[in-house]
Amino acid sequence: MYKYREIYSDIKKDILTNHYRAGTLLPTQEFFSDKYKVSRVTLKKALILLENEGLIFSKQGSGTYIRSKIDKITNELLPLDLPIGVTYSHRDQNIKSKILYFDARLPSLEEQKQLLLNKTDPVYEFKRLRILNGRAYSFEHVVMPTYITTITEEILEGSLYEYLRQVAKLQLVDAQRVIYADQASKEVSTGLMIDEHSPVLVIEQTAYDQKGHAFEFSKSYFISDQTKFSLDIHIKK
């Protein structure tokens, strides 16, 4: 794999996971050249790829900035190889959440296994519809241990990951994902406004924080003909 492709992938990940924040200056070329031990020519190739994707832009005499708005609106799913949510994958688009169910209970056997919990450890369970630009985008069914932090319906109406980052000092760092096709149940079809038994794409995810603790077990359902998956595959030589 070419070095500039590795650098491109690494910086892209930092942008999409909000390490480099939208609307702020990207670190200098000198910084990146020192960090990756490459020439300016090699680094420039990586930056061109990022600019072509609309992730960064340059201002004469000012520097290179993280683009705060994605110009080309797309219904493409968040990149599968990056642990990010809808808020970051569709930055500056109109994202809303409709809470369909929210409660606390004891975990099932599957949830105990996925989240490494005891049968007496309580969990939050919630179901919400993510709405993108006025249209149903995904149906989320999520289970989280209650020990992480206090969660309310008001919090779930916004970006949960951002709330966890700010309040619980918890960051989504890694995720194990299983992707498969299924038929929409009555509950999912009602939320997504499609016919019951219609084909849907499902992402089953166990999410891990910066300490390696599993803090989320979820299933997200997407309308099959309105969803595309993106995955970058690189082979190191």
Secondary structure, 3 states (H helix, E strand, C coil): CCHHHHHHHHHHHHHHCCCCCCCCECCCHHHHHHHHCCCHHHHHHHHHHHHHCCCEEEECCCEEEECCCCCCCCCECCCCCCCCCHHHHCCCCCEEEEEEEEEEECCCHHHHHHHCCCCCCCEEEEEEEEEECCEEEEEEEEEEECCCCCCCHHHHCCCHHHHHHHHCCCCCCEEEEEEEEEECCHHHHHHHCCCCCCEEEEEEEEEECCCCCEEEEEEEEEEHHHCECCCCCCCCC
